[in-house]
Amino acid sequence: MCVQDFDLDDEYVPVYSNPKKRISEKTSDRRKRNKLWSLPEVVKLVDGISQFGVGKWIAIRRTFFSSSSYSTSLDIRGKWRNLLRASYAQLMDGAQ
């Protein structure tokens, strides 16, 4: 089979080796816009960690972030991890 055997007017349909990993064009356009965390939100996060403990992200979201629809449990977990990294980096800078 050579290039001349193909009809160039046919629509190109990509072939994926694993259809489960395929990302449609529509979902890539709907990328979530990350909103910056305010100081009161960070305080609510710390209060939630002290009340429920690390790893209880859904309970923290339901209790402290029920009014904000943009903060998912994964967003809360990510913010906590970033706070830990920042505090560790600050601790290491102070030790030197």
C-alpha angles and dihedrals in degrees: 000000000000136000093267090064092066121086107229091204092067116104114255112240115188117228117221124202092213114029092193091066094049114120116206120225091242095060094048090057092053096064113159116252109226114227118210116250117245123219093253089053091052090050090051089051092052090047090051092050091050092049102040104017133233114315098030092104097146093052090048091050094048094047104037106019104036093118095053111074095188098064111084125185088257091054090052092049091048093050091051091050091049091050090052092050092049093049091048091050091049090049092051092049091052092050093059 
